[in-house]
């Protein structure tokens, strides 16, 4: 029972996003961890991060301009990560 609870908590937090975080000079950041098991790029998480950024910028009728995109592939016992720094233009 303890293992099921621990696994449930891990899965719920594994895909959590930071949400849009203001940085400096009108630059924002979103980071999200992948729950993907196995090796490879977290393409689904990359899409989710861009969807969140586009939703944020569309509130002011603007579009996303990527400043920096960092992607860490998942591996054995290591989740993938995506970090996007962007501006709304």
ABEGO torsion letter per residue (X at the ends): XAAAAAAAAAAAAAABBAEBBBBBGGBBBBBBBBABBEBEBBAAAAAAAAAAAAAAAAAAGBBBBBABBBBBBBBBGBBBBBBBBBBBX
